[in-house]
Amino acid sequence: MISWTPKLGQSGKPRYLEIAEAIGAAIRTGELSPGDRLPPQRKLAERLGIDFTTVSRGYAEAQSRGLIDSHVGRGTFVLPQAAPSEAPDPRRAREEDLSMNMPPEPDDPDLLERMRAGLGAVSANLTALLRYQSATGGEQDKAAAGSWLSMRGMVPRQDRVLITPGAHATMVAMFSTIAERGDVILCESVTYAGLRAIAGRLGLRLVGLASDAAGILPDALATAIKAHNPRALYLNPTLHNPTTLTIPQTRRMEIAEVLIRHRLPLIEDDAYGFIPAQAPAPFATLAPDLTWHIGGLAKCIGAGLRLAYTVAPDARAALEMAQAQRAISVMPSPLSMALATRWIEDGTADSIRRFVRAETQARQAIAAEVLAGHEFQTAPHAFNIWLRLPIGAGRAEVMGRMAGRRIGLMPSDAFTVEGRPDEHIRVSLGGAISRDDLRTGLLHLASVLSINSWMG
């Protein structure tokens, strides 16, 4: 098979990864068989018209995935591919919390192969990863965090960066650092349900702010600061959960000006900021010395990692946060950190993010088609829609009629900070559900929402 030549596409991935993936695809299709010899690296570089170093990296990546092996003086050969020692445990496959707003799960064979290869590479240091380690991540992991955050236009000093065990644990530690029981935290009047749960547990009082189509009103923020002497403002500014609103750059600048004038800290929950191709710049670039930025990985890579890349306003605040984090959760999982770092370094993380972006857009198109005629807020890359129920329809009854369906529904009660919740439901489109099953579930929801079902 010394004449074999990979077919490289226009995926936007690094060429060396395309070479490794082409080898894997050829093995799966039978084009390459165990024992086949691959072309010498220089010869393949000449055929493809690319740099020798790129081919060398591609072969090295394929070798790290267990696809090939190289022998000095003999060449590079395809390895036998052992079948998995165990079938997937169906009990694990059933574990799914439909109350959460989940990203769609990767199903592309090449991407799944790369993800598994990363897990295999990390396992080489398994015993070291079972030790107690830094409460905020080591040098290699912080370097990967910095690389990831740079995609949002952020270049923070490492002494401000903390790797933390997920956005929820981060916010618990953060609030315990900056606020005490009874203190006020400002937020959107309809806000992230997790914030309400955390505030209730810590005895903090949430005060919702008036908003318009562009987000919270700067004047309402200034008035609330004077009236309540809050400890911080919390915002989920990009693809807000549940309303799907993204605060535009002009409004962000106006809000940042108010924060700077009053020296009020901001907790920026940027869970969805990495999903859109062109998201507005984070608040951490507008008011860096006031902003606690939480770049969670749950929505753009996977919730099971339980990791967030957190940036503190300054080095002293980062040290205080590290002490709080150690007291609450000791450290982020070294296994998760190593895997996330590996995926960032070899490009797998960005491929997952791109998959999530494309698949989310496809699912939003299905929702727009099936629920045409119904009133809801959405955005092309949001994981959910914010559905207004028809007149006469109640949240509890709609959810009751949808019981047993795999579409996650959450009533407005979970998100409302003050006053009586209105008749909205968050309809999640992500998770393990297929496009066909999503369409079927949404068709059932459309039937439930129909006028006839309420009149009859």
Phi and psi in degrees as a GROMACS rama.xvg file:
@    title "Ramachandran Plot"
@    xaxis  label "Phi"
@    yaxis  label "Psi"
@TYPE xy
-63.6603  -14.1595  ILE-2
-89.6196  -3.29057  SER-3
-62.7224  136.199  TRP-4
-131.918  125.254  THR-5
-69.3675  149.346  PRO-6
-96.5582  110.54  LYS-7
-94.8124  133.562  LEU-8
-98.3255  -157.109  GLY-9
-119.778  48.9378  GLN-10
-75.6286  -17.2105  SER-11
87.7194  -6.1267  GLY-12
-77.5673  159.042  LYS-13
-57.3121  143.039  PRO-14
-58.4959  -36.7282  ARG-15
-64.4317  -34.509  TYR-16
-70.5614  -36.5964  LEU-17
-62.2364  -37.6005  GLU-18
-64.1677  -47.6719  ILE-19
-61.0683  -41.4753  ALA-20
-69.0936  -35.0566  GLU-21
-64.9178  -37.2618  ALA-22
-63.2332  -46.8749  ILE-23
-60.4888  -42.5339  GLY-24
-65.0385  -40.1012  ALA-25
-66.3975  -33.972  ALA-26
-66.9629  -42.9402  ILE-27
-65.8256  -36.1319  ARG-28
-83.665  -10.0519  THR-29
90.6073  -0.0232888  GLY-30
-63.8792  -34.3824  GLU-31
-115.124  137.098  LEU-32
-120.051  158.596  SER-33
-53.3423  131.893  PRO-34
95.3201  -16.1945  GLY-35
-62.4912  141.517  ASP-36
-95.0792  131.122  ARG-37
-83.9266  157.488  LEU-38
-60.5056  147.629  PRO-39
-56.3955  148.842  PRO-40
-61.1028  -42.424  GLN-41
-67.1987  -38.6072  ARG-42
-65.044  -41.889  LYS-43
-66.7184  -37.5425  LEU-44
-60.8256  -39.8508  ALA-45
-65.8931  -43.5494  GLU-46
-60.9907  -41.5226  ARG-47
-85.2781  -12.516  LEU-48
68.7961  35.2134  GLY-49
-126.931  173.391  ILE-50
-70.001  142.263  ASP-51
-56.1139  -39.6125  PHE-52
-59.9566  -36.5452  THR-53
-64.0323  -44.3351  THR-54
-64.2319  -41.6294  VAL-55
-60.0938  -43.6479  SER-56
-64.4209  -37.1997  ARG-57
-64.0752  -43.0292  GLY-58
-65.1007  -40.8866  TYR-59
-62.8586  -39.1834  ALA-60
-66.8148  -42.3019  GLU-61
-63.5352  -36.6424  ALA-62
-67.1165  -38.5475  GLN-63
-65.617  -22.8309  SER-64
-88.0619  -0.0317732  ARG-65
78.175  22.6587  GLY-66
-91.085  -34.2989  LEU-67
-139.318  169.092  ILE-68
-144.835  142.363  ASP-69
-110.733  141.719  SER-70
-129.316  123.715  HIS-71
-59.2259  128.443  VAL-72
85.1864  -13.4109  GLY-73
-112.244  -39.4913  ARG-74
125.603  -166.465  GLY-75
-116.396  130.018  THR-76
-127.297  149.284  PHE-77
-74.3673  132.92  VAL-78
-91.1108  152.067  LEU-79
-62.1629  141.62  PRO-80
-102.611  106.866  GLN-81
-69.8338  141.665  ALA-82
-70.3322  152.852  ALA-83
-55.722  138.884  PRO-84
-67.8345  -24.0243  SER-85
-139.373  143.865  GLU-86
-72.6381  156.677  ALA-87
-55.5986  138.098  PRO-88
-76.8161  115.407  ASP-89
-61.9807  -24.2677  PRO-90
-66.7283  -36.0732  ARG-91
-68.5063  -41.5719  ARG-92
-61.9739  -26.623  ALA-93
-82.0325  -10.3359  ARG-94
-74.5446  108.78  GLU-95
-156.937  127.318  GLU-96
-104.516  100.218  ASP-97
-72.5611  -6.65232  LEU-98
-77.8562  -11.3472  SER-99
-94.8597  152.485  MET-100
-90.3634  96.9751  ASN-101
-100.444  148.866  MET-102
-74.1301  156.364  PRO-103
-63.4083  147.67  PRO-104
-92.0694  135.379  GLU-105
-57.3524  138.52  PRO-106
-132.063  4.44757  ASP-107
-74.692  123.547  ASP-108
-57.1115  -42.0635  PRO-109
-64.3085  -41.5156  ASP-110
-66.901  -41.8067  LEU-111
-63.0639  -36.4859  LEU-112
-63.4447  -43.0077  GLU-113
-64.4571  -39.5343  ARG-114
-63.1436  -44.2002  MET-115
-65.8411  -37.6526  ARG-116
-61.7228  -40.018  ALA-117
-62.451  -41.1239  GLY-118
-63.8845  -39.9757  LEU-119
-65.1321  -40.9298  GLY-120
-63.8438  -40.4381  ALA-121
-64.0753  -33.994  VAL-122
-65.2684  -14.6615  SER-123
-62.2152  -25.2767  ALA-124
-108.585  30.5539  ASN-125
-55.643  -48.9129  LEU-126
-64.3049  -37.8388  THR-127
-65.5422  -31.3357  ALA-128
-80.4041  -3.51836  LEU-129
-97.6725  8.19315  LEU-130
-91.4715  161.09  ARG-131
-65.8451  135.783  TYR-132
-136.556  -166.473  GLN-133
-56.8297  143.539  SER-134
-71.8083  -14.305  ALA-135
-132.779  12.9037  THR-136
98.8901  146.786  GLY-137
-86.6852  -179.281  GLY-138
-61.7181  -45.0635  GLU-139
-63.7792  -41.3215  GLN-140
-70.4885  -36.0531  ASP-141
-68.9718  -33.1732  LYS-142
-64.5405  -41.137  ALA-143
-65.4993  -39.0901  ALA-144
-61.0238  -42.8308  ALA-145
-62.2624  -40.1359  GLY-146
-62.7041  -42.2065  SER-147
-66.4637  -45.4427  TRP-148
-65.4361  -26.4606  LEU-149
-63.6714  -22.237  SER-150
-68.3091  -15.3053  MET-151
-103.415  14.4988  ARG-152
79.2789  17.118  GLY-153
-107.227  134.667  MET-154
-132.837  68.4028  VAL-155
-78.3146  153.267  PRO-156
-65.3831  148.204  ARG-157
-63.127  -25.6409  GLN-158
-75.2871  -3.01105  ASP-159
-105.228  -7.42604  ARG-160
-96.6164  133.356  VAL-161
-129.78  137.057  LEU-162
-96.1587  120.95  ILE-163
-123.38  156.946  THR-164
-81.1469  63.9627  PRO-165
91.6095  156.764  GLY-166
-63.0923  -37.8449  ALA-167
-63.0908  -51.8787  HIS-168
-62.4138  -34.2542  ALA-169
-62.396  -46.0214  THR-170
-67.2044  -36.4351  MET-171
-60.4446  -48.433  VAL-172
-64.5066  -39.7192  ALA-173
-65.0511  -48.7402  MET-174
-64.8143  -34.9564  PHE-175
-68.3301  -19.8929  SER-176
-83.9314  -37.9699  THR-177
-106.755  -9.64151  ILE-178
-140.151  161.593  ALA-179
-125.474  163.783  GLU-180
-52.3792  131.543  ARG-181
95.6692  -14.7272  GLY-182
-71.0121  157.998  ASP-183
-97.8374  136.689  VAL-184
-119.766  127.474  ILE-185
-85.8059  149.71  LEU-186
-161.579  -178.576  CYS-187
-67.2173  151.266  GLU-188
-67.1677  -29.3992  SER-189
-113.978  112.666  VAL-190
-128.963  176.533  THR-191
-60.608  129.774  TYR-192
-60.7202  -33.8319  ALA-193
-62.7711  -34.4828  GLY-194
-63.452  -42.4803  LEU-195
-60.9882  -41.337  ARG-196
-65.7338  -43.3215  ALA-197
-66.2211  -44.9808  ILE-198
-61.3989  -41.1688  ALA-199
-62.5444  -39.9862  GLY-200
-67.4234  -36.0474  ARG-201
-92.284  -2.4023  LEU-202
73.7964  28.2696  GLY-203
-94.2317  149.204  LEU-204
-103.518  122.462  ARG-205
-90.28  135.429  LEU-206
-121.768  116.484  VAL-207
-81.2382  145.827  GLY-208
-108.144  146.439  LEU-209
-64.3121  145.254  ALA-210
-135.952  165.031  SER-211
-129.985  -163.05  ASP-212
-65.8457  -13.1525  ALA-213
-103.92  1.40917  ALA-214
117.196  -165.425  GLY-215
-62.1976  148.671  ILE-216
-84.3656  127.644  LEU-217
-56.8438  -38.8586  PRO-218
-65.2112  -39.1589  ASP-219
-64.7191  -36.6565  ALA-220
-63.6039  -47.3996  LEU-221
-62.0627  -41.0585  ALA-222
-64.7436  -43.1211  THR-223
-67.0223  -34.1533  ALA-224
-61.758  -44.2887  ILE-225
-69.2161  -35.4045  LYS-226
-80.4939  -31.4302  ALA-227
-118.037  -8.82926  HIS-228
46.9219  57.7488  ASN-229
-71.5826  162.175  PRO-230
-88.222  -24.4056  ARG-231
-169.347  165.656  ALA-232
-111.728  133.365  LEU-233
-106.76  132.606  TYR-234
-137.425  143.38  LEU-235
-115.842  79.6902  ASN-236
-82.042  -14.4075  PRO-237
-118.788  122.567  THR-238
51.6496  54.6195  LEU-239
-48.8789  133.707  HIS-240
-97.2525  110.169  ASN-241
-109.901  -4.88019  PRO-242
-79.3659  -12.3506  THR-243
70.4568  7.04932  THR-244
-68.7642  140.947  LEU-245
-115.976  123.668  THR-246
-70.8396  122.531  ILE-247
-68.9982  163.346  PRO-248
-60.6681  -39.9458  GLN-249
-61.4159  -44.9777  THR-250
-65.9088  -37.0298  ARG-251
-59.2244  -42.6425  ARG-252
-64.5305  -37.9235  MET-253
-67.2959  -41.1924  GLU-254
-66.5001  -42.8443  ILE-255
-60.6186  -37.1552  ALA-256
-62.6455  -40.0706  GLU-257
-65.9709  -43.8175  VAL-258
-60.89  -43.4677  LEU-259
-65.4924  -41.5879  ILE-260
-62.5713  -37.2024  ARG-261
-100.894  -0.346811  HIS-262
55.1462  44.1431  ARG-263
-98.0523  126.598  LEU-264
-64.8993  149.96  PRO-265
-121.168  133.977  LEU-266
-103.421  108.856  ILE-267
-100.624  106.672  GLU-268
-90.1985  97.5654  ASP-269
-99.1513  42.433  ASP-270
-55.8111  -36.6095  ALA-271
-107.47  5.22642  TYR-272
-63.7631  -24.604  GLY-273
-86.1387  -6.04952  PHE-274
-79.5408  -52.8963  ILE-275
-65.8186  149.741  PRO-276
-68.9941  -32.1207  ALA-277
-131.7  66.2645  GLN-278
-78.4475  148.315  ALA-279
-58.508  154.853  PRO-280
-61.0616  141.303  ALA-281
-66.9246  158.724  PRO-282
-60.5077  -26.713  PHE-283
-62.9477  -17.9947  ALA-284
-90.9791  -12.7741  THR-285
-98.6496  -36.092  LEU-286
-138.075  65.1552  ALA-287
-62.2555  -31.4248  PRO-288
-83.5717  3.04351  ASP-289
-120.356  -11.5958  LEU-290
-101.168  129.48  THR-291
-96.2332  109.388  TRP-292
-100.477  127.233  HIS-293
-114.549  106.547  ILE-294
-99.3143  79.1178  GLY-295
-67.6077  149.455  GLY-296
-98.6922  -2.3061  LEU-297
-62.2098  -38.7152  ALA-298
-90.1653  -28.8486  LYS-299
-98.9548  -17.004  CYS-300
-127.383  -59.7737  ILE-301
176.841  132.468  GLY-302
-65.3682  -28.5824  ALA-303
-66.5856  -16.8595  GLY-304
-67.854  -30.9262  LEU-305
51.4052  56.5704  ARG-306
-134.49  149.538  LEU-307
-141.067  146.709  ALA-308
-101.659  108.834  TYR-309
-109.178  136.115  THR-310
-118.393  122.918  VAL-311
-87.3172  160.122  ALA-312
-61.6307  -31.2056  PRO-313
-158.795  175.194  ASP-314
-65.6844  -36.1492  ALA-315
-65.9622  -43.1644  ARG-316
-63.0258  -37.0552  ALA-317
-63.099  -39.0344  ALA-318
-65.4821  -42.2423  LEU-319
-64.1534  -40.1598  GLU-320
-64.6885  -40.0666  MET-321
-61.3122  -40.6265  ALA-322
-65.7501  -41.5083  GLN-323
-65.5441  -41.0303  ALA-324
-63.9484  -41.0035  GLN-325
-62.2557  -40.1498  ARG-326
-67.3741  -33.2791  ALA-327
-87.3421  -45.5427  ILE-328
-134.587  9.21494  SER-329
69.0124  -59.4485  VAL-330
-167.868  160.206  MET-331
-72.5586  156.37  PRO-332
-63.4103  119.074  SER-333
-59.2886  -34.7908  PRO-334
-61.4072  -47.0023  LEU-335
-64.4902  -42.5083  SER-336
-60.3372  -45.7084  MET-337
-63.0855  -40.0298  ALA-338
-68.4061  -44.2772  LEU-339
-61.5569  -42.2799  ALA-340
-62.4132  -45.5549  THR-341
-58.4182  -47.1892  ARG-342
-65.3417  -34.3473  TRP-343
-70.0483  -43.4618  ILE-344
-66.0534  -36.616  GLU-345
-97.8871  4.62006  ASP-346
90.6623  -5.65478  GLY-347
-63.6458  -40.5736  THR-348
-59.4229  -42.702  ALA-349
-67.5289  -34.1073  ASP-350
-66.4006  -38.5587  SER-351
-62.4926  -45.663  ILE-352
-59.1981  -42.5778  ARG-353
-66.8027  -38.2751  ARG-354
-60.9851  -47.9228  PHE-355
-58.1868  -42.5684  VAL-356
-60.585  -50.2344  ARG-357
-67.3102  -43.1622  ALA-358
-68.2519  -37.2234  GLU-359
-62.4257  -42.1238  THR-360
-62.9292  -39.1602  GLN-361
-65.29  -39.272  ALA-362
-70.5891  -35.2643  ARG-363
-63.1318  -36.3521  GLN-364
-64.0028  -38.78  ALA-365
-63.163  -45.0501  ILE-366
-62.3298  -41.5368  ALA-367
-62.7126  -38.076  ALA-368
-71.66  -49.1245  GLU-369
-70.7047  -37.6725  VAL-370
-100.417  19.4542  LEU-371
-55.6561  134.527  ALA-372
97.8279  -16.2623  GLY-373
-97.1225  156.319  HIS-374
-96.3304  120.871  GLU-375
-155.876  154.333  PHE-376
-96.5756  142.991  GLN-377
-161.523  176.731  THR-378
-150.606  152.643  ALA-379
-56.2286  -30.216  PRO-380
-113.88  15.8499  HIS-381
-78.7258  150.475  ALA-382
-84.8139  -2.49384  PHE-383
-148.729  173.376  ASN-384
-121.188  155.321  ILE-385
-110.047  99.2908  TRP-386
-95.0406  125.133  LEU-387
-87.4794  127.108  ARG-388
-76.6244  150.537  LEU-389
-63.7132  156.912  PRO-390
-57.071  130.851  ILE-391
95.4216  -17.8409  GLY-392
-87.2029  137.773  ALA-393
-109.962  149.668  GLY-394
-58.6888  -47.4194  ARG-395
-63.3206  -41.0869  ALA-396
-69.8989  -41.0662  GLU-397
-60.993  -45.4397  VAL-398
-65.3727  -36.0534  MET-399
-63.8525  -41.4635  GLY-400
-70.8009  -20.15  ARG-401
-95.5278  4.68178  MET-402
-58.2151  137.126  ALA-403
92.4563  -12.6329  GLY-404
-82.3717  152.272  ARG-405
-87.8859  12.2195  ARG-406
-91.8719  127.487  ILE-407
-77.1966  125.772  GLY-408
-120.109  137.962  LEU-409
-135.168  128.543  MET-410
-76.289  161.697  PRO-411
-62.0939  -20.8447  SER-412
-54.1946  -36.4201  ASP-413
-70.2778  -17.5313  ALA-414
-114.341  -10.2792  PHE-415
-84.7867  126.434  THR-416
-84.9884  -45.5381  VAL-417
-136.27  150.409  GLU-418
80.485  -173.439  GLY-419
-84.522  129.669  ARG-420
-62.827  142.848  PRO-421
-91.1699  -178.276  ASP-422
-88.4644  71.9554  GLU-423
-120.347  152.937  HIS-424
-136.223  135.059  ILE-425
-83.0269  123.029  ARG-426
-108.757  111.745  VAL-427
-86.2607  140.54  SER-428
-111.224  -2.47854  LEU-429
-96.0056  -161.059  GLY-430
91.7804  -161.372  GLY-431
-81.4787  -7.31745  ALA-432
-62.1967  141.287  ILE-433
-79.9574  166.626  SER-434
-62.3311  -40.4098  ARG-435
-64.2194  -44.0687  ASP-436
-68.0646  -34.2402  ASP-437
-62.7215  -45.0918  LEU-438
-59.8884  -43.3384  ARG-439
-62.1736  -44.1324  THR-440
-64.4592  -40.19  GLY-441
-69.504  -33.9556  LEU-442
-62.5647  -39.4336  LEU-443
-64.7094  -41.7663  HIS-444
-62.5502  -41.8242  LEU-445
-60.2424  -37.9116  ALA-446
-66.582  -41.2439  SER-447
-62.8589  -35.9156  VAL-448
-80.9398  -8.34877  LEU-449
-64.4921  149.863  SER-450
-56.0884  -42.4738  ILE-451
-60.1583  -36.4762  ASN-452
-66.6245  -28.463  SER-453
-87.5193  -30.6421  TRP-454
-76.8668  -27.9589  MET-455
